[in-house]
Amino acid sequence: MKFYDDINFRDYRHPVTEANLIKFQNLWAKTSMGSKHERAGVTCADCHMAKTKNKAGKVYTSHLAAGPKETCLKCHKDWTEKQAIYTIDSVKKYIKDKIRKSEYGLSKFIDKFEEAKKAVIPEDVLKESRKQHDIAHPYWKWWTAKNSDGFHNPHRARVSLGISIEA
């Protein structure tokens, strides 16, 4: 956010609240920065481009999504495949619930904002409300612009979505 504030840039204006908002792009690598896995030296390719064998026995790098058996268990040797799946699913469900809570709050905010405009609430009050939208939106959008449901950095996702929900 600081970067966008420093260069005074936003991608678009929301049609209801007229808040100037950011549209995040290419977040796959950015969301894993600072995560437990990134600090341990795990790269995207380590999990998502598993080494596999073809029918002739030749080893190659697969560009298809790999499952926990091919990825997690390479490092988490004390886990079973069932434990790996449970861990992944638990993290993703928790973060997905936070995403939905944030979406609910944003949706209610936009509905109330529309009511406030119709009720001719003073522009200075609306302006202050737009600032909250400008905070809540990107902290939510960060985790919905990609499809890992926060798994790549659950701590950062929890903090970010908490800021969105609070705003």
KOLZAVEX-324447 format. One record per residue: y negated, z, x negated of N, C-alpha, C in turn; residue number from 1. Coordinates in steps of 0.2 Angstrom, whole numbers. Atoms other than C-alpha are relative to their C-alpha. Layout:
N
@n.north = Y	n.up = Z	n.east = X	ca.north = Y	ca.up = Z	ca.east = X	c.north = Y	c.up = Z	c.east = X	pos = NUM;
...
//
This chain:
167
@n.north = 6	n.up = 0	n.east = -4	ca.north = 0	ca.up = 0	ca.east = 0	c.north = -6	c.up = 0	c.east = -4	pos = 1;
@n.north = 6	n.up = 0	n.east = 4	ca.north = -12	ca.up = 4	ca.east = -14	c.north = -2	c.up = -6	c.east = -3	pos = 2;
@n.north = 2	n.up = 7	n.east = 3	ca.north = -11	ca.up = -13	ca.east = -21	c.north = -4	c.up = -4	c.east = 5	pos = 3;
@n.north = 4	n.up = 4	n.east = -6	ca.north = -16	ca.up = -21	ca.east = -4	c.north = -7	c.up = 3	c.east = 1	pos = 4;
@n.north = 7	n.up = -3	n.east = -1	ca.north = -30	ca.up = -8	ca.east = -2	c.north = -5	c.up = -2	c.east = -6	pos = 5;
@n.north = 4	n.up = 2	n.east = 6	ca.north = -36	ca.up = -12	ca.east = -20	c.north = -3	c.up = -7	c.east = 0	pos = 6;
@n.north = 2	n.up = 7	n.east = 0	ca.north = -37	ca.up = -31	ca.east = -17	c.north = -3	c.up = -1	c.east = 7	pos = 7;
@n.north = 3	n.up = 1	n.east = -6	ca.north = -43	ca.up = -28	ca.east = 1	c.north = 3	c.up = -6	c.east = 4	pos = 8;
@n.north = -4	n.up = 5	n.east = -3	ca.north = -29	ca.up = -39	ca.east = 8	c.north = 4	c.up = 2	c.east = 6	pos = 9;
@n.north = -5	n.up = -1	n.east = -6	ca.north = -20	ca.up = -40	ca.east = 25	c.north = 2	c.up = -7	c.east = 2	pos = 10;
@n.north = -3	n.up = 7	n.east = -2	ca.north = -9	ca.up = -54	ca.east = 31	c.north = -2	c.up = -2	c.east = 7	pos = 11;
@n.north = 1	n.up = 2	n.east = -7	ca.north = -13	ca.up = -54	ca.east = 50	c.north = -3	c.up = 6	c.east = 4	pos = 12;
@n.north = 3	n.up = -5	n.east = -5	ca.north = -22	ca.up = -45	ca.east = 64	c.north = 4	c.up = 1	c.east = 6	pos = 13;
@n.north = -4	n.up = -1	n.east = -5	ca.north = -12	ca.up = -37	ca.east = 77	c.north = -3	c.up = -2	c.east = 7	pos = 14;
@n.north = 4	n.up = 2	n.east = -6	ca.north = -15	ca.up = -45	ca.east = 94	c.north = -2	c.up = 5	c.east = 5	pos = 15;
@n.north = 2	n.up = -5	n.east = -5	ca.north = -16	ca.up = -29	ca.east = 104	c.north = -5	c.up = 5	c.east = -3	pos = 16;
@n.north = 4	n.up = -5	n.east = 3	ca.north = -23	ca.up = -16	ca.east = 92	c.north = -6	c.up = -3	c.east = -4	pos = 17;
@n.north = 5	n.up = 4	n.east = 5	ca.north = -33	ca.up = -29	ca.east = 81	c.north = 0	c.up = 4	c.east = -7	pos = 18;
@n.north = -1	n.up = -3	n.east = 7	ca.north = -27	ca.up = -18	ca.east = 66	c.north = 2	c.up = -6	c.east = -5	pos = 19;
@n.north = -2	n.up = 5	n.east = 5	ca.north = -26	ca.up = -28	ca.east = 50	c.north = 6	c.up = 2	c.east = -3	pos = 20;
@n.north = -6	n.up = -3	n.east = 2	ca.north = -8	ca.up = -27	ca.east = 45	c.north = 3	c.up = -5	c.east = -6	pos = 21;
@n.north = -3	n.up = 3	n.east = 6	ca.north = 3	ca.up = -32	ca.east = 30	c.north = 7	c.up = -3	c.east = 3	pos = 22;
@n.north = -7	n.up = 3	n.east = -1	ca.north = 19	ca.up = -43	ca.east = 31	c.north = 3	c.up = 0	c.east = -6	pos = 23;
@n.north = -3	n.up = 0	n.east = 7	ca.north = 30	ca.up = -38	ca.east = 17	c.north = 5	c.up = -6	c.east = 0	pos = 24;
@n.north = -4	n.up = 6	n.east = 1	ca.north = 41	ca.up = -52	ca.east = 10	c.north = 4	c.up = 2	c.east = -7	pos = 25;
@n.north = -4	n.up = -1	n.east = 6	ca.north = 55	ca.up = -52	ca.east = -3	c.north = 1	c.up = 7	c.east = -2	pos = 26;
@n.north = 0	n.up = -7	n.east = 1	ca.north = 59	ca.up = -34	ca.east = -2	c.north = 7	c.up = 3	c.east = -4	pos = 27;
@n.north = -6	n.up = -3	n.east = 2	ca.north = 77	ca.up = -33	ca.east = -8	c.north = 0	c.up = 3	c.east = -7	pos = 28;
@n.north = 0	n.up = -3	n.east = 6	ca.north = 74	ca.up = -29	ca.east = -26	c.north = -5	c.up = 6	c.east = 0	pos = 29;
@n.north = 5	n.up = -5	n.east = 0	ca.north = 58	ca.up = -19	ca.east = -23	c.north = 3	c.up = 7	c.east = 4	pos = 30;
@n.north = -2	n.up = -6	n.east = -3	ca.north = 67	ca.up = -7	ca.east = -11	c.north = 5	c.up = 4	c.east = -4	pos = 31;
@n.north = -5	n.up = -4	n.east = 5	ca.north = 80	ca.up = -2	ca.east = -24	c.north = -4	c.up = 3	c.east = -6	pos = 32;
@n.north = 3	n.up = -3	n.east = 6	ca.north = 67	ca.up = 2	ca.east = -37	c.north = -1	c.up = 8	c.east = 1	pos = 33;
@n.north = 0	n.up = -8	n.east = 0	ca.north = 68	ca.up = 21	ca.east = -41	c.north = 6	c.up = 3	c.east = 3	pos = 34;
@n.north = -6	n.up = -3	n.east = -4	ca.north = 84	ca.up = 23	ca.east = -31	c.north = 5	c.up = 3	c.east = -5	pos = 35;
@n.north = -6	n.up = -3	n.east = 4	ca.north = 99	ca.up = 33	ca.east = -38	c.north = 4	c.up = -5	c.east = -4	pos = 36;
@n.north = -4	n.up = 6	n.east = 3	ca.north = 108	ca.up = 17	ca.east = -41	c.north = -4	c.up = -3	c.east = -6	pos = 37;
@n.north = 4	n.up = 3	n.east = 5	ca.north = 94	ca.up = 9	ca.east = -50	c.north = -1	c.up = 4	c.east = -6	pos = 38;
@n.north = 1	n.up = -5	n.east = 5	ca.north = 91	ca.up = 24	ca.east = -61	c.north = 7	c.up = 0	c.east = -4	pos = 39;
@n.north = -7	n.up = 0	n.east = 4	ca.north = 110	ca.up = 23	ca.east = -66	c.north = 1	c.up = -7	c.east = -3	pos = 40;
@n.north = -1	n.up = 7	n.east = 3	ca.north = 108	ca.up = 5	ca.east = -71	c.north = 4	c.up = -5	c.east = 4	pos = 41;
@n.north = -3	n.up = 5	n.east = -5	ca.north = 116	ca.up = -3	ca.east = -56	c.north = -5	c.up = -5	c.east = 2	pos = 42;
@n.north = 4	n.up = 6	n.east = -2	ca.north = 110	ca.up = -20	ca.east = -52	c.north = 2	c.up = -3	c.east = 6	pos = 43;
@n.north = -2	n.up = 3	n.east = -7	ca.north = 110	ca.up = -30	ca.east = -36	c.north = 7	c.up = -4	c.east = -1	pos = 44;
@n.north = -6	n.up = 3	n.east = 1	ca.north = 124	ca.up = -41	ca.east = -44	c.north = 6	c.up = 4	c.east = -1	pos = 45;
@n.north = -6	n.up = -5	n.east = 1	ca.north = 135	ca.up = -26	ca.east = -48	c.north = 3	c.up = 1	c.east = 7	pos = 46;
@n.north = -3	n.up = -1	n.east = -7	ca.north = 137	ca.up = -24	ca.east = -29	c.north = 1	c.up = -6	c.east = 4	pos = 47;
@n.north = 1	n.up = 6	n.east = -5	ca.north = 133	ca.up = -40	ca.east = -21	c.north = 3	c.up = -7	c.east = -3	pos = 48;
@n.north = -3	n.up = 6	n.east = 3	ca.north = 141	ca.up = -52	ca.east = -33	c.north = 6	c.up = 2	c.east = -4	pos = 49;
@n.north = -6	n.up = -3	n.east = 3	ca.north = 158	ca.up = -45	ca.east = -37	c.north = 4	c.up = -5	c.east = -4	pos = 50;
@n.north = -5	n.up = 4	n.east = 3	ca.north = 170	ca.up = -52	ca.east = -49	c.north = 6	c.up = -1	c.east = 4	pos = 51;
@n.north = -6	n.up = 1	n.east = -4	ca.north = 185	ca.up = -60	ca.east = -40	c.north = 4	c.up = -5	c.east = -4	pos = 52;
@n.north = -5	n.up = 5	n.east = 3	ca.north = 200	ca.up = -71	ca.east = -44	c.north = 1	c.up = -5	c.east = 5	pos = 53;
@n.north = -2	n.up = 6	n.east = -5	ca.north = 204	ca.up = -88	ca.east = -36	c.north = 8	c.up = 0	c.east = 0	pos = 54;
@n.north = -8	n.up = 0	n.east = 0	ca.north = 222	ca.up = -93	ca.east = -32	c.north = 3	c.up = -1	c.east = -6	pos = 55;
@n.north = -3	n.up = 1	n.east = 6	ca.north = 225	ca.up = -99	ca.east = -49	c.north = -1	c.up = 6	c.east = -5	pos = 56;
@n.north = 1	n.up = -6	n.east = 4	ca.north = 220	ca.up = -82	ca.east = -56	c.north = -6	c.up = 0	c.east = -5	pos = 57;
@n.north = 7	n.up = 0	n.east = 4	ca.north = 203	ca.up = -87	ca.east = -64	c.north = -5	c.up = 4	c.east = 3	pos = 58;
@n.north = 5	n.up = -5	n.east = -2	ca.north = 190	ca.up = -74	ca.east = -63	c.north = -7	c.up = -4	c.east = 0	pos = 59;
@n.north = 7	n.up = 3	n.east = -1	ca.north = 173	ca.up = -79	ca.east = -56	c.north = -4	c.up = 5	c.east = 4	pos = 60;
@n.north = 5	n.up = -5	n.east = -3	ca.north = 157	ca.up = -71	ca.east = -49	c.north = 0	c.up = -3	c.east = 7	pos = 61;
@n.north = 1	n.up = 2	n.east = -7	ca.north = 157	ca.up = -72	ca.east = -30	c.north = -7	c.up = 1	c.east = 2	pos = 62;
@n.north = 7	n.up = 0	n.east = -3	ca.north = 141	ca.up = -75	ca.east = -21	c.north = 0	c.up = 2	c.east = 7	pos = 63;
@n.north = -1	n.up = -2	n.east = -6	ca.north = 148	ca.up = -68	ca.east = -5	c.north = -1	c.up = 8	c.east = 0	pos = 64;
@n.north = 1	n.up = -7	n.east = 0	ca.north = 144	ca.up = -50	ca.east = 1	c.north = 7	c.up = 3	c.east = -1	pos = 65;
@n.north = -6	n.up = -4	n.east = 1	ca.north = 158	ca.up = -38	ca.east = -6	c.north = 0	c.up = 6	c.east = 3	pos = 66;
@n.north = -1	n.up = -7	n.east = -4	ca.north = 165	ca.up = -23	ca.east = 2	c.north = 1	c.up = 6	c.east = -5	pos = 67;
@n.north = 0	n.up = -6	n.east = 5	ca.north = 166	ca.up = -5	ca.east = -5	c.north = 6	c.up = 0	c.east = -5	pos = 68;
@n.north = -5	n.up = 1	n.east = 5	ca.north = 183	ca.up = -9	ca.east = -13	c.north = -2	c.up = -3	c.east = -6	pos = 69;
@n.north = 2	n.up = 4	n.east = 6	ca.north = 176	ca.up = -22	ca.east = -24	c.north = -6	c.up = 3	c.east = -4	pos = 70;
@n.north = 6	n.up = -3	n.east = 3	ca.north = 160	ca.up = -12	ca.east = -27	c.north = -1	c.up = 7	c.east = -1	pos = 71;
@n.north = 1	n.up = -7	n.east = 1	ca.north = 158	ca.up = 6	ca.east = -24	c.north = 5	c.up = 4	c.east = -4	pos = 72;
@n.north = -5	n.up = -4	n.east = 3	ca.north = 175	ca.up = 11	ca.east = -30	c.north = 0	c.up = -2	c.east = -8	pos = 73;
@n.north = 1	n.up = 1	n.east = 7	ca.north = 171	ca.up = 3	ca.east = -47	c.north = -3	c.up = 6	c.east = -4	pos = 74;
@n.north = 4	n.up = -6	n.east = 3	ca.north = 159	ca.up = 18	ca.east = -51	c.north = 3	c.up = 6	c.east = 3	pos = 75;
@n.north = -2	n.up = -6	n.east = -4	ca.north = 165	ca.up = 31	ca.east = -38	c.north = 7	c.up = 0	c.east = 0	pos = 76;
@n.north = -8	n.up = 0	n.east = 1	ca.north = 183	ca.up = 32	ca.east = -45	c.north = 3	c.up = 5	c.east = 4	pos = 77;
@n.north = -3	n.up = -5	n.east = -3	ca.north = 186	ca.up = 48	ca.east = -36	c.north = 0	c.up = -1	c.east = 8	pos = 78;
@n.north = 0	n.up = 2	n.east = -8	ca.north = 182	ca.up = 40	ca.east = -18	c.north = 6	c.up = -4	c.east = 2	pos = 79;
@n.north = -4	n.up = 5	n.east = -3	ca.north = 194	ca.up = 32	ca.east = -7	c.north = -4	c.up = -6	c.east = 3	pos = 80;
@n.north = 4	n.up = 5	n.east = -4	ca.north = 189	ca.up = 16	ca.east = 2	c.north = -3	c.up = 3	c.east = 6	pos = 81;
@n.north = 2	n.up = -3	n.east = -6	ca.north = 188	ca.up = 26	ca.east = 18	c.north = -6	c.up = 4	c.east = -1	pos = 82;
@n.north = 6	n.up = -4	n.east = 1	ca.north = 176	ca.up = 38	ca.east = 10	c.north = -6	c.up = -4	c.east = -2	pos = 83;
@n.north = 6	n.up = 4	n.east = 2	ca.north = 165	ca.up = 24	ca.east = 3	c.north = -3	c.up = -3	c.east = 6	pos = 84;
@n.north = 2	n.up = 3	n.east = -6	ca.north = 164	ca.up = 16	ca.east = 20	c.north = -4	c.up = 5	c.east = 4	pos = 85;
@n.north = 3	n.up = -6	n.east = -3	ca.north = 160	ca.up = 33	ca.east = 28	c.north = -7	c.up = 1	c.east = -3	pos = 86;
@n.north = 6	n.up = -1	n.east = 3	ca.north = 146	ca.up = 36	ca.east = 16	c.north = -5	c.up = -5	c.east = 1	pos = 87;
@n.north = 5	n.up = 5	n.east = -2	ca.north = 138	ca.up = 19	ca.east = 18	c.north = -2	c.up = 0	c.east = 7	pos = 88;
@n.north = 2	n.up = 0	n.east = -7	ca.north = 139	ca.up = 20	ca.east = 37	c.north = -4	c.up = 6	c.east = 2	pos = 89;
@n.north = 4	n.up = -6	n.east = -1	ca.north = 132	ca.up = 37	ca.east = 37	c.north = -7	c.up = 0	c.east = -2	pos = 90;
@n.north = 7	n.up = 1	n.east = 2	ca.north = 117	ca.up = 33	ca.east = 27	c.north = -3	c.up = -5	c.east = 4	pos = 91;
@n.north = 3	n.up = 5	n.east = -4	ca.north = 114	ca.up = 17	ca.east = 36	c.north = -2	c.up = 2	c.east = 7	pos = 92;
@n.north = 2	n.up = -3	n.east = -7	ca.north = 115	ca.up = 26	ca.east = 53	c.north = -6	c.up = 5	c.east = 0	pos = 93;
@n.north = 6	n.up = -5	n.east = 1	ca.north = 103	ca.up = 40	ca.east = 48	c.north = -6	c.up = -4	c.east = 0	pos = 94;
@n.north = 6	n.up = 4	n.east = 1	ca.north = 90	ca.up = 27	ca.east = 42	c.north = -1	c.up = -4	c.east = 6	pos = 95;
@n.north = 1	n.up = 4	n.east = -6	ca.north = 93	ca.up = 16	ca.east = 57	c.north = -3	c.up = 4	c.east = 5	pos = 96;
@n.north = 3	n.up = -5	n.east = -5	ca.north = 89	ca.up = 31	ca.east = 68	c.north = -7	c.up = 1	c.east = -1	pos = 97;
@n.north = 7	n.up = -1	n.east = 2	ca.north = 73	ca.up = 34	ca.east = 59	c.north = -4	c.up = -6	c.east = 1	pos = 98;
@n.north = 4	n.up = 6	n.east = -1	ca.north = 68	ca.up = 16	ca.east = 60	c.north = -1	c.up = -1	c.east = 8	pos = 99;
@n.north = 1	n.up = 1	n.east = -7	ca.north = 71	ca.up = 16	ca.east = 79	c.north = -5	c.up = 5	c.east = 3	pos = 100;
@n.north = 5	n.up = -5	n.east = -1	ca.north = 61	ca.up = 32	ca.east = 80	c.north = -7	c.up = -2	c.east = -1	pos = 101;
@n.north = 6	n.up = 3	n.east = 2	ca.north = 47	ca.up = 24	ca.east = 71	c.north = -2	c.up = -6	c.east = 5	pos = 102;
@n.north = 1	n.up = 6	n.east = -5	ca.north = 48	ca.up = 8	ca.east = 82	c.north = -2	c.up = 3	c.east = 7	pos = 103;
@n.north = 2	n.up = -3	n.east = -6	ca.north = 47	ca.up = 19	ca.east = 97	c.north = -7	c.up = 2	c.east = 0	pos = 104;
@n.north = 6	n.up = -3	n.east = 1	ca.north = 32	ca.up = 28	ca.east = 91	c.north = -6	c.up = -6	c.east = 0	pos = 105;
@n.north = 5	n.up = 6	n.east = 0	ca.north = 23	ca.up = 11	ca.east = 87	c.north = 0	c.up = -3	c.east = 6	pos = 106;
@n.north = 0	n.up = 3	n.east = -6	ca.north = 28	ca.up = 4	ca.east = 103	c.north = -4	c.up = 4	c.east = 5	pos = 107;
@n.north = 4	n.up = -5	n.east = -5	ca.north = 21	ca.up = 19	ca.east = 113	c.north = -8	c.up = -1	c.east = -2	pos = 108;
@n.north = 7	n.up = 0	n.east = 2	ca.north = 5	ca.up = 18	ca.east = 102	c.north = -3	c.up = -6	c.east = 3	pos = 109;
@n.north = 3	n.up = 6	n.east = -2	ca.north = 2	ca.up = 0	ca.east = 106	c.north = -1	c.up = 0	c.east = 8	pos = 110;
@n.north = 1	n.up = -1	n.east = -8	ca.north = 5	ca.up = 3	ca.east = 125	c.north = -6	c.up = 4	c.east = 1	pos = 111;
@n.north = 5	n.up = -4	n.east = -1	ca.north = -7	ca.up = 17	ca.east = 124	c.north = -7	c.up = -3	c.east = -2	pos = 112;
@n.north = 6	n.up = 3	n.east = 3	ca.north = -20	ca.up = 7	ca.east = 114	c.north = -2	c.up = -5	c.east = 5	pos = 113;
@n.north = 1	n.up = 5	n.east = -5	ca.north = -19	ca.up = -7	ca.east = 127	c.north = -4	c.up = 4	c.east = 6	pos = 114;
@n.north = 3	n.up = -4	n.east = -6	ca.north = -23	ca.up = 7	ca.east = 141	c.north = -7	c.up = 2	c.east = -2	pos = 115;
@n.north = 7	n.up = -3	n.east = 3	ca.north = -37	ca.up = 14	ca.east = 130	c.north = -5	c.up = -6	c.east = 1	pos = 116;
@n.north = 5	n.up = 5	n.east = 0	ca.north = -45	ca.up = -3	ca.east = 129	c.north = -2	c.up = -2	c.east = 7	pos = 117;
@n.north = 2	n.up = 1	n.east = -7	ca.north = -44	ca.up = -6	ca.east = 148	c.north = -4	c.up = 6	c.east = 3	pos = 118;
@n.north = 4	n.up = -6	n.east = -2	ca.north = -51	ca.up = 12	ca.east = 150	c.north = -7	c.up = 0	c.east = -3	pos = 119;
@n.north = 6	n.up = 1	n.east = 3	ca.north = -66	ca.up = 6	ca.east = 140	c.north = -2	c.up = 6	c.east = -5	pos = 120;
@n.north = 0	n.up = -6	n.east = 5	ca.north = -63	ca.up = 20	ca.east = 126	c.north = -5	c.up = -3	c.east = -5	pos = 121;
@n.north = 5	n.up = 2	n.east = 5	ca.north = -78	ca.up = 19	ca.east = 114	c.north = 4	c.up = -3	c.east = -7	pos = 122;
@n.north = -3	n.up = 4	n.east = 6	ca.north = -75	ca.up = 7	ca.east = 99	c.north = 1	c.up = 4	c.east = -6	pos = 123;
@n.north = -1	n.up = -5	n.east = 6	ca.north = -77	ca.up = 21	ca.east = 86	c.north = 7	c.up = 3	c.east = 0	pos = 124;
@n.north = -6	n.up = -4	n.east = -1	ca.north = -62	ca.up = 30	ca.east = 93	c.north = 6	c.up = -5	c.east = -1	pos = 125;
@n.north = -5	n.up = 5	n.east = 1	ca.north = -52	ca.up = 13	ca.east = 94	c.north = 1	c.up = -1	c.east = -8	pos = 126;
@n.north = 0	n.up = 2	n.east = 7	ca.north = -57	ca.up = 10	ca.east = 76	c.north = 4	c.up = 5	c.east = -4	pos = 127;
@n.north = -4	n.up = -5	n.east = 4	ca.north = -49	ca.up = 27	ca.east = 70	c.north = 7	c.up = -1	c.east = 2	pos = 128;
@n.north = -7	n.up = 1	n.east = -2	ca.north = -33	ca.up = 23	ca.east = 80	c.north = 3	c.up = -6	c.east = -4	pos = 129;
@n.north = -2	n.up = 6	n.east = 4	ca.north = -32	ca.up = 6	ca.east = 71	c.north = 2	c.up = 2	c.east = -7	pos = 130;
@n.north = -1	n.up = -3	n.east = 6	ca.north = -32	ca.up = 16	ca.east = 55	c.north = 7	c.up = 2	c.east = 0	pos = 131;
@n.north = -7	n.up = -3	n.east = 0	ca.north = -16	ca.up = 25	ca.east = 60	c.north = 5	c.up = -6	c.east = 1	pos = 132;
@n.north = -5	n.up = 5	n.east = 0	ca.north = -8	ca.up = 9	ca.east = 65	c.north = 1	c.up = -4	c.east = -7	pos = 133;
@n.north = 0	n.up = 3	n.east = 7	ca.north = -12	ca.up = 2	ca.east = 48	c.north = 4	c.up = 4	c.east = -5	pos = 134;
@n.north = -4	n.up = -4	n.east = 4	ca.north = -3	ca.up = 16	ca.east = 41	c.north = 7	c.up = 0	c.east = 2	pos = 135;
@n.north = -7	n.up = 0	n.east = -3	ca.north = 12	ca.up = 17	ca.east = 52	c.north = 4	c.up = -6	c.east = -1	pos = 136;
@n.north = -4	n.up = 6	n.east = 0	ca.north = 16	ca.up = -1	ca.east = 53	c.north = 3	c.up = -2	c.east = -7	pos = 137;
@n.north = -3	n.up = 2	n.east = 6	ca.north = 19	ca.up = -5	ca.east = 34	c.north = 6	c.up = 5	c.east = -2	pos = 138;
@n.north = -5	n.up = -5	n.east = 2	ca.north = 29	ca.up = 11	ca.east = 31	c.north = 7	c.up = -1	c.east = 5	pos = 139;
@n.north = -6	n.up = 2	n.east = -4	ca.north = 41	ca.up = 5	ca.east = 46	c.north = 2	c.up = -7	c.east = -3	pos = 140;
@n.north = -2	n.up = 7	n.east = 2	ca.north = 40	ca.up = -13	ca.east = 41	c.north = 4	c.up = -1	c.east = -6	pos = 141;
@n.north = -4	n.up = 0	n.east = 7	ca.north = 46	ca.up = -10	ca.east = 23	c.north = 7	c.up = 0	c.east = 1	pos = 142;
@n.north = -7	n.up = -1	n.east = -1	ca.north = 63	ca.up = -5	ca.east = 30	c.north = 3	c.up = -5	c.east = 5	pos = 143;
@n.north = -3	n.up = 4	n.east = -5	ca.north = 65	ca.up = -18	ca.east = 44	c.north = -1	c.up = -8	c.east = -3	pos = 144;
@n.north = 0	n.up = 6	n.east = 3	ca.north = 60	ca.up = -33	ca.east = 33	c.north = 6	c.up = -3	c.east = -4	pos = 145;
@n.north = -7	n.up = 2	n.east = 3	ca.north = 77	ca.up = -33	ca.east = 25	c.north = 5	c.up = 3	c.east = 4	pos = 146;
@n.north = -5	n.up = -2	n.east = -5	ca.north = 94	ca.up = -29	ca.east = 32	c.north = 5	c.up = 5	c.east = -3	pos = 147;
@n.north = -4	n.up = -6	n.east = 2	ca.north = 101	ca.up = -14	ca.east = 22	c.north = 0	c.up = 6	c.east = 3	pos = 148;
@n.north = 1	n.up = -6	n.east = -4	ca.north = 95	ca.up = -1	ca.east = 34	c.north = -1	c.up = 6	c.east = -5	pos = 149;
@n.north = 2	n.up = -6	n.east = 4	ca.north = 88	ca.up = 9	ca.east = 20	c.north = 6	c.up = 2	c.east = -5	pos = 150;
@n.north = -5	n.up = -2	n.east = 5	ca.north = 105	ca.up = 10	ca.east = 10	c.north = -2	c.up = -1	c.east = -7	pos = 151;
@n.north = 1	n.up = 1	n.east = 7	ca.north = 98	ca.up = 3	ca.east = -6	c.north = -5	c.up = 6	c.east = -3	pos = 152;
@n.north = 4	n.up = -5	n.east = 2	ca.north = 86	ca.up = 18	ca.east = -7	c.north = -2	c.up = 5	c.east = 6	pos = 153;
@n.north = 1	n.up = -4	n.east = -6	ca.north = 89	ca.up = 31	ca.east = 7	c.north = -6	c.up = 5	c.east = -1	pos = 154;
@n.north = 5	n.up = -5	n.east = 1	ca.north = 77	ca.up = 44	ca.east = -1	c.north = -7	c.up = -3	c.east = 2	pos = 155;
@n.north = 7	n.up = 3	n.east = -1	ca.north = 62	ca.up = 32	ca.east = -1	c.north = 0	c.up = -2	c.east = 7	pos = 156;
@n.north = 0	n.up = 2	n.east = -7	ca.north = 67	ca.up = 25	ca.east = 16	c.north = -2	c.up = 6	c.east = 5	pos = 157;
@n.north = 1	n.up = -6	n.east = -4	ca.north = 67	ca.up = 43	ca.east = 23	c.north = -8	c.up = 2	c.east = 0	pos = 158;
@n.north = 7	n.up = -2	n.east = 1	ca.north = 50	ca.up = 47	ca.east = 16	c.north = -5	c.up = -5	c.east = 3	pos = 159;
@n.north = 4	n.up = 6	n.east = -3	ca.north = 42	ca.up = 30	ca.east = 21	c.north = 0	c.up = 1	c.east = 7	pos = 160;
@n.north = -1	n.up = 0	n.east = -8	ca.north = 49	ca.up = 31	ca.east = 39	c.north = -3	c.up = 7	c.east = 3	pos = 161;
@n.north = 3	n.up = -6	n.east = -2	ca.north = 43	ca.up = 49	ca.east = 40	c.north = -8	c.up = -1	c.east = 0	pos = 162;
@n.north = 7	n.up = 1	n.east = -1	ca.north = 25	ca.up = 44	ca.east = 36	c.north = -2	c.up = -5	c.east = 6	pos = 163;
@n.north = 2	n.up = 4	n.east = -6	ca.north = 26	ca.up = 30	ca.east = 49	c.north = 1	c.up = 4	c.east = 6	pos = 164;
@n.north = -1	n.up = -4	n.east = -6	ca.north = 33	ca.up = 42	ca.east = 62	c.north = -6	c.up = 5	c.east = 1	pos = 165;
@n.north = 6	n.up = -5	n.east = 0	ca.north = 19	ca.up = 55	ca.east = 58	c.north = -6	c.up = -4	c.east = 2	pos = 166;
@n.north = 6	n.up = 3	n.east = -1	ca.north = 5	ca.up = 42	ca.east = 58	c.north = 0	c.up = -3	c.east = 8	pos = 167;
//
